Amino acid sequence: MNLQKMSASLEHLTKAEDDRVNRYDWARIDSELSNYGAAVLEKLLTPKECRLIAALYSEEEHFRSHIIMARHGFGKGEYQYFKYPLPKLIGELRTVLYSRLAPIANQWSKRMGEETRYPAEHEEFLQRCHDQGQLRPTPLLLQYVPGDYNCLHQDLYGELAFPIQVAILLCEPGHDFTGGEFILAEQRPRMQTRAEVVPLAQGDAVAFAVHHRPVQGTRGTYRVSLRHGVSRVRSGQRHTVGIIFHDGK
């Protein structure tokens, strides 16, 4: 499918993204993010939307760079960073999801004793990124085949980083691929690392902590450090779209 037809299809499929995102129980998402570092938004995308976005991977016109993970020690697999303007559906979801996640990010910042506060509108936050020289879009599309995996890491890209990001699984587990579980690892002070495996179905999104999150302890609030990755894909092909809210250098 050529670029014009793909863009037209995605625009036709795009719903009112406010309604799509606002239908979730955001009190539940807030609680799960705060207690576990991750929360699932079931069926954020339809199967047809998933297939259309995954199909963009072969359309070079959409992307600014192509990364082969093994060349950088990131694991095995590959991904591409979208360029501006983002595909309509991804760009709109990025804007609307940010507006819902910003209050949670501000609660975290306050609890951890940080001065940073995040504006209500994503456009204003992006302007802050650009003022610091972070000009490059960071949403990305990842592709894995058998034997591929993603090492535990943090997506920061500069001094200014939004503390929560979203990944959406575009393929059907058990049908399109096996293995490839999403993993969070939480390093707690003076304690062993805690692992969290997040089961996802096609179209499900997971919102998760990028770097740190606050935890309530017996002596007050402390921060824990998180990294995320993907376990080895055993068969098939796995595509994921990552929505990162800060731009990078």
Summary of the structure (lengths in Angstrom):
residues: 249
radius of gyration: 17.5
end to end distance: 31.5
largest distance: 58.3
contacts: 790
relative contact order: 0.21
helix: 33%
strand: 33%
